[in-house]
Amino acid sequence: MKQFITSFLVVALSITMAHADILRQVQIGEWYYNLDTENLTAEVSSPINKTLTEITIPASVDYESTTYGVTAIGKHAFYRCDSLRTISIPNSITRIDEGAFYMCWNLQSITIPASVENIGKYAFHGCLSLLSINVASDNTTYCSIDGILFSKDRTTLICYPNGKEGAYTIPDHVTVINSAAFMLCFQLTSITIPNSITRISEHAFYQCIALTSVTLPNHLTHIEQWAFSDCIELQSIVIPESVISIEKHAFGHCEKLTSVYIPAGVTFLGTEEGDANGTAFCACHSMTSINVSSENPNFCSIDGVLFSKDRKTLYQFPCGRKDTYIIPYGTNTISSYALYESDSLKSITIPSTVTRVEPASMGYCNTLDSVTCYAVTPPATGSIEHVGTNIFSGSPNVKLYIPEQSVEAYTNADSWGGATAILPISANDVEVTEITLTPGTNSVDVVWPAITGADSYELVIRDENGNIICTLIFDADGRLRTIAFGAPSRNGVHQTAQQNGFYFTVTGLSSGTTYSYTMTAKDSNDNILDTRSGSFTTQAVTSVEEVESQIHRAKILRDGQIFILRGDKTYTITGAEVK
């Protein structure tokens, strides 16, 4: 309800701007009018008594011995006339301005006379009892079909009465759904959109809070910003293959959406830098996966999380996920609002490869307790309106754990100042209950829990044939103590490892290969306290058989690596899978 009221206020503020061309405001009888003394016309400004239940607007008024024709109902004229049930509009009115009847909650019907030539945005929105908008048959600009306001040629659906109940199928003759056409239709339960529609305008179905089913047309190409935002009962959505653009917050706060599939043609998902409203699926609190077609050239999904195609930018974490998220090694950028309102997320791990974390990327995560960032240098941050540079805006209890040598640098970085505490990684006492492995092309990130009484941890990785690739032994604090390889390296490729507390990256593995692992915790007497085991598969790379140039020929040697000799120098090329 708080969000609903806030949204109302935002829209209300947007429609209260005064006319620049008002010449004189006066009181005549029970009304305030704006008089145009040159053209002798009057615009209804507002009634003095906003508790009236019935209103008849006069066709003309007299003021100081002069008669003025009443030709317009001004902006916000009847705003919050809560008791108004019926209104009679004379045939002298040619214009009904923005928000004229906004939030007249008890208004049940209205008739537009033949004289009206222009109706502004939000004129009848928030009229929660409104069942019909009727139009005189001889009006040359508008018409009414089943109480719904259309353009005269019936191609544009302008406004659906907020009080109408149940399902609705938009007629095939409609080619345009106006901005905010169904906004605040609280009792609309289902909508079917015909193939004649190629674009769904901004705010078209905003806050249709009973809407459970939407059928999108096969020729749809654009879903504009906030189009289905706050449709809190919407349980699923099928995005047609024809769609190329889904703008910011298009499905934001759709509380019951659990997953979404992004087809190959989508090239834009409301992810522009500096955007203060997040991506297309921001703050969907039940969403656990965002899946992307493998043919999409701009985006991909890594374990249900939305990334750029090159896997370097994290765009959207499905905020219905719980507990812990380990951002994959190799990620460079965490975009604005990427993990926004992930209310069940308790800890986030950021790898050392991240160099940029945008504002509000971890904002309003109410349960977020721990963020561990392994970047020695604080990742850079931009700035967005209303948020500034704060990464944790609205997240009240975040403890930030960073490399010990970087505490001062993070403390002095304004963008990281939203954390309640900045501590060295060694101080991290957040409970990790499971071992997690995130494979890369030729590496694997390992995160494992602390075991009570453990003096050491032994990680053994084996190949598909059971041969030991490497054995790593860590001390009680997760620091690497010894490392041994089970076989000599070949072709100049060396297995190496880098250590970050209870987070460790093993590199030098073969691509597209399945490995098994065993993690064993022992006490000071070498007694086994706990053993965890499993398997993982590294990502595949593109195989390159031969590369030719004008100067020389080079052949692949192993695992996508090419050695090129030129003069007295040696160069390598690694072929990574890009599609």
Salt bridges, closest charged atoms under 4 A:
ASP21 OD1 - HIS19 ND1 3.90
GLU43 OE1 - HIS19 NE2 3.17
GLU43 OE1 - ARG95 NH2 2.45
GLU64 OE2 - ARG24 NH2 3.54
ASP82 OD1 - ARG80 NE 3.39
ASP97 OD2 - HIS19 NE2 2.90
ASP97 OD1 - ARG95 NE 2.63
GLU202 OE1 - HIS203 ND1 3.62
GLU224 OE2 - ARG199 NH1 2.88
GLU233 OE1 - LYS256 NZ 2.79
GLU255 OE1 - HIS285 ND1 2.73
GLU273 OE2 - ARG356 NH2 3.58
ASP275 OD1 - LYS248 NZ 3.83
ASP303 OD2 - ARG321 NH1 4.00
GLU341 OE1 - HIS253 NE2 3.22
GLU341 OE1 - HIS285 NE2 2.75
ASP343 OD2 - HIS285 NE2 3.54
GLU358 OE2 - ARG356 NE 2.53
ASP369 OD1 - LYS399 NZ 2.62
GLU385 OE2 - HIS386 NE2 3.33
ASP475 OD2 - ARG479 NE 3.25
ASP477 OD2 - ARG479 NH2 3.16
ASP530 OD2 - ARG532 NE 2.59
GLU546 OE2 - ARG553 NE 3.86
GLU548 OE2 - ARG553 NH2 3.40
ASP559 OD2 - ARG558 NH1 2.97
